[in-house]
């Protein structure tokens, strides 16, 4: 039986990344657990000290309940190295679609996400392959791909 899990992303500004990734993935800002008006009320009940609480959103969830929830955990250390884990966002369509159609879809999604605050780092090399992808960075510099 598969285990349940959430993805945790260390960051400086949870609200910024929660809102970006909710829009990027079609997720929603996660509502607080039943019986709590806010996530901070829930965290206080768990015993988290006030200095560890942040304003704004810090969790997102799949509105259909299919994907994992994602928690944006505030850390003091700045990102320094390449990610060891990253998102691949599939926007191109089916492999049976013509490569030029897939390329246009990928470029359109990359442009949409750039409009939300991401940076395009460039097309990923795939010489000789029937594949097209664009490398990107989220608003805090975490790498991800659109393919």
HELIX and SHEET records of a PDB file:
HELIX    1   1 UNK A   14  UNK A   25  1                                  12    
HELIX    2   2 UNK A   39  UNK A   46  1                                   8    
HELIX    3   3 UNK A   50  UNK A   52  5                                   3    
HELIX    4   4 UNK A   99  UNK A  115  1                                  17    
SHEET    1   A 4 UNK A   6  UNK A  11  0                                        
SHEET    2   A 4 UNK A  69  UNK A  74  1                                        
SHEET    3   A 4 UNK A  59  UNK A  61 -1                                        
SHEET    4   A 4 UNK A  28  UNK A  29 -1                                        
SHEET    1   B 4 UNK A  87  UNK A  89  0                                        
SHEET    2   B 4 UNK A 143  UNK A 146  1                                        
SHEET    3   B 4 UNK A 134  UNK A 137 -1                                        
SHEET    4   B 4 UNK A 119  UNK A 123 -1                                        
END                                                                             
